[in-house]
Amino acid sequence: MKPLLSSPAEAFEPLRDAVSTAVHNLGLTCAPWQLAPEHWQRVLNAVEARAGMRGHTLPTGWRLELAVQMGRNEP
């Protein structure tokens, strides 16, 4: 039996976890969807750096998709 493809939500689970870690490591205390835009950009930069250090290539449009999955209105 052929395995089912993962849903985008499952594919972005490691990135959502990385967002939570970045929020914590940056000393931010609110939920990701409540962050000011400048703090959200810092979190995205941290996620991108973490992925790069681990040798992962992020898909095109990952910022927008991640923002939607984290409940944000802007990427």
C-alpha positions in Angstrom: 0.0 0.0 0.0 1.4 3.4 -1.0 1.8 5.8 1.9 -0.3 9.0 1.9 1.3 12.3 1.2 1.7 14.5 4.3 -0.5 17.5 4.5 1.0 21.0 4.5 0.2 21.2 8.2 2.3 18.1 8.9 5.1 19.3 6.7 5.3 22.6 8.6 5.2 21.1 12.0 9.0 21.3 12.5 8.8 25.0 11.4 6.0 25.7 13.9 8.2 24.0 16.6 11.1 26.2 15.5 8.9 29.3 15.9 8.0 28.4 19.4 11.6 27.8 20.3 12.7 31.1 18.7 10.0 33.0 20.5 11.2 31.5 23.8 14.9 32.0 23.0 14.4 35.6 22.0 12.8 36.3 25.4 9.4 37.1 23.9 6.4 36.2 26.2 3.4 36.5 23.9 2.0 34.0 21.4 3.4 34.0 17.9 0.2 35.5 16.4 0.4 38.4 18.9 4.0 39.4 18.1 4.6 42.9 16.7 5.7 42.7 13.1 9.3 43.6 13.9 9.5 40.7 16.5 7.8 38.4 14.0 10.6 39.2 11.5 13.2 38.4 14.1 11.5 35.0 14.7 11.4 34.3 11.0 15.1 35.1 10.7 15.9 32.8 13.6 13.9 30.0 12.0 15.7 30.5 8.7 19.1 30.5 10.4 18.2 27.4 12.4 17.1 25.6 9.2 20.3 26.6 7.4 22.6 25.4 10.2 20.9 22.0 10.0 21.3 21.9 6.2 17.6 22.2 5.4 16.3 24.2 2.4 13.1 26.0 3.1 10.4 25.8 0.4 9.4 28.8 -1.7 6.7 30.8 0.1 7.5 29.3 3.5 7.2 32.6 5.3 3.6 33.2 4.1 2.5 29.6 4.7 4.0 29.6 8.2 2.4 32.9 9.0 -1.0 31.5 8.0 -0.5 28.4 10.1 0.6 30.4 13.1 -2.5 32.6 12.9 -0.9 35.7 11.5 -2.4 38.0 8.9 0.9 39.1 7.4 4.0 37.0 6.4 
